[in-house]
Amino acid sequence: MAFSWGIRHSHQRDTAGGERQPVLSVGRTPSSAPELVLSEDEKSDNEDKEETELGVMEDQRSIILHLISQLKLGMDLTKVVLPTFILEKRSLLEMYADFMAHPDLLLAVTAGATPEERVLCFVEYYLTAFHEGRKGALAKKPYNPIIGETFHCSWEVPKDKVQPRRTAAPSPPDGLECSGADDSSKGYKLRFVAEQVSHHPPISCFYCECKERRLCVCAHVWTKSKFMGMSVGVSMIGEGVLRLLEHGEEYVFTLPSAYARSILTIPWVELGGKVNINCAKTGYSATVIFHTKPFYGGKVHRVTAEVKHNPTNTIVCKAHGEWNGTLEFTYNNGETKVIDTTTLPVYPKRIRPLDKQGPMESRNLWREVTRYLRLGDIDSATEQKRRLEEKQRVEERKRENLRTPWKPKYFTQEGDGWVYFNPLWKAH
């Protein structure tokens, strides 16, 4: 799961239009879905996401203590400026892509023969979707996306890896990563785009589709953070919708809250709260509870779930375990299933090189900040971040003077939510 402290980098602002972005056809005709990425330029992403630091250094601790001394319990942290050394070396938009690290499990939802099988497949996928965003134990904060920032990638999944739930093939050995099929005729392609559509409040949107399986996911998330003493809590406000066009089903889901604990020593992440999954057409729903660790004793990272057929008031499945460890599923027919998230095959993102990316794409936008963070040059990273933020402030002032509201590139607002401008369900 991607974790964001939801704290703004000093007054980040949006950017003006004019981004040279070749990755999407912008003609908004409903007759054909746009290409989310230029496949011929993509390469398998081997960027290391591990955070190797052991904890907060002594001089860094004094800076955090000074910051904490100015905060009050429950304070909204949106406008609090954090020191650069706590930053993770990538944008929150990219971290949302980690929800798709097991695309074979997501595509398998479409292979379910019955509504019950499909909802069970989705719940299994959902419970395994959070661990990949946090490979290391150390909690760090991703870059807060700047309005207009985008991230694009895709995954390739061999067709023989997408199986119905009851007949799923055994997982590969521990640590095996799937490179995907090079020949598109041998595999399915899952395309992903994310965009920061609002600055106040900070709203991110992402959309993912597989044309071959007629599946797409669209989500909008508003991160709202608060100070909790030695912890920072982040509410993930919003929802996502998985659509299975072949079956005419929509699965609406919410997201758990996230917490950074022990922020003065070795910060670590846990998830908490109750989330819901619901399919109005079939009458199936699921309740998932992420349990936070009790103050004394207790296990960390616990999760429980219950899948229900509402018309008959029947519990069809119960699950328990750890969202970043082993999960056990018990079905109403007496069968059981165990999934070890640490041995699931990970499909690396396919992403275009920096020289093929537009100026507002995440890795290109933050490239200098990332480069200096990797070198351990915090002062230079801070300066690069300051320059980027100042540029955004200038562009924001221009728009305010012209009274020109920001217009997102790939998403449009509908009521309280946001949708991709040419989604699969409109294109077909």
Long-range contacts (C-beta under 8 A, 24 or more apart in sequence): 1-98, 1-99, 1-129, 1-130, 1-131, 1-133, 1-134, 1-256, 1-258, 1-271, 1-323, 2-92, 2-95, 2-96, 2-98, 2-99, 2-133, 2-142, 3-95, 3-133, 3-134, 3-139, 3-142, 3-234, 3-258, 3-260, 3-269, 4-92, 4-95, 4-141, 4-142, 4-144, 4-223, 4-225, 4-234, 4-258, 5-77, 5-82, 5-141, 5-225, 5-232, 5-234, 5-260, 6-77, 6-78, 6-144, 6-202, 6-223, 6-224, 6-225, 6-234, 7-77, 7-78, 7-80, 7-82, 7-141, 7-144, 7-225, 7-232, 8-78, 8-79, 8-80, 8-81, 8-144, 8-202, 9-81, 9-82, 9-143, 9-144, 9-385, 9-389, 10-81, 10-386, 10-389, 11-79, 11-389, 11-393, 12-144, 12-146, 12-147, 12-199, 12-389, 12-392, 13-146, 13-147, 13-199, 13-389, 13-392, 13-393, 13-395, 13-396, 14-146, 14-147, 14-148, 14-199, 14-392, 14-395, 14-396, 14-399, 14-406, 15-146, 15-147, 15-148, 15-360, 15-391, 15-392, 15-395, 16-395, 16-398, 16-399, 17-148, 17-407, 19-148, 19-150, 19-358, 19-359, 19-360, 19-409, 20-358, 20-359, 21-150, 21-358, 21-360, 21-361, 21-409, 22-358, 23-152, 23-193, 23-352, 23-357, 23-358, 23-361, 24-152, 24-193, 24-409, 24-410, 26-409, 28-421, 28-422, 29-422, 30-422, 30-426, 30-427, 31-427, 32-427, 33-209, 33-211, 33-422, 33-423, 33-424, 33-427, 33-428, 34-422, 35-191, 36-152, 36-154, 36-191, 36-192, 36-193, 36-207, 36-209, 37-152, 37-153, 37-154, 37-191, 37-192, 37-193, 37-350, 37-352, 38-352, 38-356, 39-154, 39-184, 39-189, 39-350, 41-352, 41-353, 41-356, 42-153, 42-154, 42-350, 42-351, 42-352, 43-350, 43-351, 43-352, 43-353, 44-179, 44-180, 44-348, 44-349, 44-350, 45-153, 45-348, 45-349, 45-350, 45-351, 46-348, 49-90, 49-135, 49-136, 50-135, 50-136, 51-88, 51-136, 51-138, 51-140, 52-136, 53-138, 54-138, 54-266, 55-138, 55-265, 55-266, 55-267, 56-263, 56-264, 56-265, 56-266, 56-267, 60-85, 60-86, 61-264, 64-263, 64-264, 65-264, 68-227, 68-264, 71-227, 72-227, 73-227, 73-228, 73-229, 74-226, 74-227, 74-228, 75-226, 75-227, 76-224, 76-225, 76-226, 77-225, 77-226, 77-227, 77-232, 78-201, 78-202, 78-224, 78-225, 82-141, 84-369, 84-373, 84-378, 84-381, 84-382, 84-385, 85-378, 86-140, 86-141, 87-140, 87-141, 87-142, 87-143, 87-369, 87-373, 87-381, 88-140, 88-141, 88-142, 88-143, 89-370, 89-373, 89-374, 90-142, 90-143, 90-362, 90-363, 90-366, 90-370, 91-142, 91-143, 91-145, 91-149, 91-151, 91-362, 91-363, 91-365, 91-366, 92-142, 92-143, 92-144, 92-145, 92-204, 92-223, 93-145, 93-149, 93-150, 93-151, 93-194, 93-195, 93-196, 93-204, 93-206, 93-362, 94-142, 94-151, 94-153, 94-194, 94-362, 94-363, 95-133, 95-142, 96-151, 96-194, 96-204, 96-206, 96-219, 96-221, 97-151, 97-153, 97-192, 97-194, 97-206, 97-349, 98-129, 98-132, 98-133, 99-129, 99-130, 99-133, 100-129, 100-155, 100-190, 100-192, 100-208, 101-129, 101-132, 101-133, 101-346, 101-347, 102-128, 102-129, 102-132, 102-344, 102-345, 102-346, 102-347, 103-155, 103-157, 103-188, 103-190, 103-210, 103-347, 104-157, 104-161, 104-162, 104-178, 104-345, 104-347, 105-344, 106-190, 106-215, 106-217, 107-157, 107-162, 107-188, 107-190, 107-210, 107-213, 107-215, 108-162, 108-163, 108-164, 108-165, 108-168, 109-215, 109-242, 109-244, 110-162, 110-213, 110-214, 110-215, 110-244, 110-246, 110-247, 111-162, 111-163, 111-164, 111-165, 112-164, 112-165, 113-164, 115-247, 115-249, 115-279, 115-281, 115-282, 115-284, 116-284, 116-309, 116-316, 117-164, 117-165, 117-166, 118-244, 118-247, 118-249, 118-282, 119-251, 119-277, 119-279, 119-282, 119-284, 119-286, 119-307, 120-165, 120-307, 120-316, 120-317, 120-329, 120-331, 121-165, 122-242, 122-251, 122-277, 123-277, 123-286, 123-288, 123-305, 123-307, 123-317, 123-319, 124-165, 124-327, 124-329, 124-339, 126-253, 126-277, 126-286, 126-288, 127-288, 127-303, 127-305, 127-319, 127-323, 127-327, 127-339, 128-323, 128-327, 128-339, 128-341, 128-344, 130-256, 130-271, 130-323, 130-324, 131-323, 131-324, 131-341, 131-342, 132-346, 134-269, 134-324, 137-266, 137-268, 138-266, 138-267, 138-268, 139-260, 139-261, 139-263, 139-267, 139-268, 139-269, 140-267, 141-260, 143-362, 143-366, 143-369, 144-202, 145-196, 145-202, 145-204, 145-362, 146-196, 146-360, 146-365, 146-388, 146-392, 147-196, 147-197, 147-198, 147-199, 147-392, 147-406, 148-195, 148-196, 148-360, 148-406, 148-408, 148-409, 149-195, 149-196, 149-360, 149-361, 149-362, 149-365, 150-193, 150-194, 150-195, 150-196, 150-358, 150-360, 150-361, 150-362, 150-409, 150-410, 151-192, 151-193, 151-194, 151-195, 151-361, 151-362, 151-363, 152-192, 152-193, 152-194, 152-351, 152-352, 152-361, 153-192, 153-349, 153-350, 153-351, 154-189, 154-190, 154-191, 154-192, 154-349, 154-350, 155-180, 155-189, 155-190, 155-192, 155-347, 155-348, 155-349, 155-350, 156-180, 156-181, 156-182, 156-184, 156-187, 156-188, 156-189, 156-190, 156-347, 156-350, 157-181, 157-187, 157-188, 157-189, 157-190, 157-347, 158-186, 158-187, 159-186, 159-187, 159-188, 161-345, 162-188, 162-213, 171-340, 171-343, 171-344, 171-345, 172-343, 172-345, 173-343, 174-342, 174-343, 175-343, 176-345, 177-345, 177-346, 177-347, 177-348, 178-345, 178-346, 178-347, 179-348, 180-347, 180-348, 180-350, 188-212, 188-213, 192-349, 193-410, 193-420, 195-408, 195-409, 195-410, 195-411, 197-408, 197-411, 197-413, 197-418, 198-222, 198-406, 199-396, 199-406, 203-238, 203-418, 205-408, 205-410, 205-411, 205-418, 205-420, 207-410, 207-411, 207-420, 207-423, 209-423, 209-424, 211-424, 213-246, 214-244, 214-245, 214-246, 214-424, 214-428, 215-242, 215-243, 215-244, 215-245, 215-424, 216-242, 216-243, 216-245, 216-420, 216-423, 216-424, 216-425, 217-241, 217-242, 217-243, 218-243, 218-418, 218-419, 218-420, 218-423, 220-411, 220-417, 220-418, 221-255, 228-259, 230-261, 230-262, 230-263, 230-264, 231-259, 231-260, 231-261, 231-262, 231-263, 232-259, 232-260, 232-263, 233-257, 233-258, 233-259, 234-258, 234-259, 234-260, 238-417, 239-417, 243-423, 243-424, 243-425, 245-424, 245-425, 245-428, 248-281, 249-279, 249-281, 249-282, 250-279, 250-280, 250-281, 251-277, 251-278, 251-279, 252-276, 252-277, 252-278, 252-279, 252-280, 253-277, 253-278, 256-288, 256-290, 257-290, 259-292, 270-300, 270-301, 271-301, 271-303, 271-323, 283-309, 283-310, 283-311, 284-308, 284-309, 284-310, 284-316, 285-310, 290-323, 301-325, 303-327
